[in-house]
Amino acid sequence: MIRVEMLSTGDEVLHGQIVDTNAAWLADMLFQHSLPMTGRSTVGDSLQALVAALSERSHIADVLIVNGGLGPTSDDLSAQAAAMALGVELEIQPQWLEKMEAFFASRGRPMAASNRKQAEIPQGAELVDNPVGTACGFAIQLNRCWMFFTPGVPSEFKVMVEQQILPRLKQRYTLPEPPICLRLTTFGRGESDLAAELDSLSMPEGAVLGYRSSMPIIELKLTGPAAQRAAMEQAWQQVRQRVAECTIFEGTEGLPALLARRLHEKQLTLSVSEQFTAGLLQWQLASAAAPLAAGNVLPSQPESLAALAARSKALAEANGSALALTVGGYHEDRLGFALHTPQGTFAQLVKFNVSRYSLKTRQDVVAMMAMNMLRRWLKGDAVSTGHGWIDVLETIKL
């Protein structure tokens, strides 16, 4: 097995001031290409710590992808650390320096002297092209480990991994067929509840059923070798049947994208009115290019379920949309929803047992439930449904 590791650099990453999205993206990308990451570590902006980390991992990992520290400032130390670990000097790359100067000239700006360091890599290192940025990457062989050094800017890092690093790895190593990963996302049931439902199922050899909880959803993943595809798909069918009622989408599409696609397919437009979610619902739908006819955000206020339903119907009629989705105010853990459709207006009053969570989390839950009402109607299911931690107190149809 090829041992592939990642080393993230920077005080801002080490101290949690930014989220290391590059690491999550890389882990998923490598997994898809049959190179599952075997380890991750982070070091700050310390030359001594960087050299020590490179030296240590060089005796353990086959491949190490180092991310960050190739910028023009004094705290960008990756190239210097690599040179020290190798016992060589840094050397300027004339062709990269020329490329950088042309980059700045094309924008009518002089290149600062500090940018020259972005064209310096250890002697004997292989230059790795960065087609979208000014910092060149490079690769070195240190002891048993092939190390790739990349900038921390996500847009640059991702292009370099896809266009430069993965092709090199595939050229050197014979990789097996990518593993199978079947996914679906549930809403409204707890992790222990789902586990009690599914743990009795027998999984194929080498396949693992996993749970990823991220309030308000839980993702189920069945992961295993490609040779077990047929058996995994058979087992997955049993999983799907047992959690069908709380499944909101399969794969990685996401609920807003699924709704946008189905609304476009049915040539339906949607109007939205929000109180408690304060525009979150519209933002999620608009970000997925859902066909929105109109929307508003109102102050939270007490409102009967009948009044909420009537307001949803009036919203659709006023804007010429076939559908209208309305989220009411949040009072004493109770909140109303209404969905106007060509078949009538459905409304429900629910009680959320999530008051211990932050305001943002509660808003996420409410937006998800509103979208789930719409998803269920588009699918032909009953609009209102019970959930493990959501009690439906009242439903009406006008």
URGIGI-V324826 format. One record per residue. SS is DSSP state (~ for helix, > for strand, _ for the rest). Layout:
BEGIN
ss=SS
ss=SS
END
This chain:
BEGIN
ss=_
ss=_
ss=_
ss=>
ss=>
ss=>
ss=>
ss=>
ss=>
ss=_
ss=~
ss=~
ss=~
ss=~
ss=_
ss=_
ss=_
ss=_
ss=_
ss=_
ss=~
ss=~
ss=~
ss=~
ss=~
ss=~
ss=~
ss=~
ss=~
ss=~
ss=~
ss=~
ss=_
ss=_
ss=_
ss=_
ss=>
ss=>
ss=>
ss=>
ss=>
ss=>
ss=>
ss=_
ss=_
ss=_
ss=~
ss=~
ss=~
ss=~
ss=~
ss=~
ss=~
ss=~
ss=~
ss=~
ss=~
ss=_
ss=_
ss=_
ss=_
ss=_
ss=>
ss=>
ss=>
ss=>
ss=>
ss=_
ss=_
ss=_
ss=_
ss=_
ss=_
ss=_
ss=_
ss=_
ss=_
ss=~
ss=~
ss=~
ss=~
ss=~
ss=~
ss=~
ss=~
ss=~
ss=_
ss=_
ss=_
ss=>
ss=>
ss=>
ss=_
ss=~
ss=~
ss=~
ss=~
ss=~
ss=~
ss=~
ss=~
ss=~
ss=~
ss=~
ss=~
ss=~
ss=_
ss=_
ss=_
ss=_
ss=_
ss=_
ss=~
ss=~
ss=~
ss=~
ss=~
ss=~
ss=~
ss=>
ss=>
ss=>
ss=_
ss=_
ss=_
ss=>
ss=>
ss=>
ss=_
ss=_
ss=_
ss=_
ss=_
ss=_
ss=_
ss=_
ss=>
ss=>
ss=>
ss=>
ss=>
ss=>
ss=_
ss=_
ss=>
ss=>
ss=>
ss=>
ss=>
ss=>
ss=_
ss=_
ss=_
ss=~
ss=~
ss=~
ss=~
ss=~
ss=~
ss=~
ss=~
ss=~
ss=~
ss=~
ss=~
ss=~
ss=~
ss=~
ss=~
ss=~
ss=~
ss=~
ss=_
ss=_
ss=_
ss=_
ss=_
ss=_
ss=_
ss=>
ss=>
ss=>
ss=>
ss=>
ss=>
ss=>
ss=>
ss=_
ss=_
ss=_
ss=~
ss=~
ss=~
ss=~
ss=~
ss=~
ss=~
ss=~
ss=_
ss=_
ss=_
ss=_
ss=_
ss=_
ss=_
ss=_
ss=_
ss=>
ss=>
ss=>
ss=>
ss=>
ss=>
ss=>
ss=_
ss=_
ss=>
ss=>
ss=>
ss=>
ss=>
ss=>
ss=>
ss=>
ss=_
ss=~
ss=~
ss=~
ss=~
ss=~
ss=~
ss=~
ss=~
ss=~
ss=~
ss=~
ss=~
ss=~
ss=~
ss=~
ss=~
ss=~
ss=_
ss=~
ss=~
ss=~
ss=>
ss=>
ss=>
ss=>
ss=_
ss=_
ss=_
ss=_
ss=~
ss=~
ss=~
ss=~
ss=~
ss=~
ss=~
ss=~
ss=~
ss=~
ss=~
ss=_
ss=_
ss=_
ss=_
ss=>
ss=>
ss=>
ss=>
ss=>
ss=_
ss=_
ss=_
ss=_
ss=_
ss=~
ss=~
ss=~
ss=~
ss=~
ss=~
ss=~
ss=~
ss=_
ss=_
ss=_
ss=_
ss=>
ss=>
ss=>
ss=>
ss=>
ss=>
ss=_
ss=_
ss=_
ss=_
ss=_
ss=_
ss=_
ss=~
ss=~
ss=~
ss=~
ss=~
ss=~
ss=~
ss=~
ss=~
ss=~
ss=~
ss=~
ss=~
ss=~
ss=~
ss=_
ss=_
ss=_
ss=>
ss=>
ss=>
ss=>
ss=>
ss=>
ss=>
ss=>
ss=>
ss=_
ss=_
ss=>
ss=>
ss=>
ss=>
ss=>
ss=>
ss=>
ss=>
ss=_
ss=_
ss=>
ss=>
ss=>
ss=>
ss=>
ss=>
ss=>
ss=>
ss=>
ss=_
ss=_
ss=_
ss=_
ss=_
ss=_
ss=~
ss=~
ss=~
ss=~
ss=~
ss=~
ss=~
ss=~
ss=~
ss=~
ss=~
ss=~
ss=~
ss=~
ss=~
ss=~
ss=~
ss=~
ss=~
ss=~
ss=~
ss=_
ss=_
ss=_
ss=_
ss=_
ss=_
ss=_
ss=>
ss=_
ss=_
ss=>
ss=>
ss=>
ss=>
ss=>
ss=>
ss=>
ss=>
ss=_
END
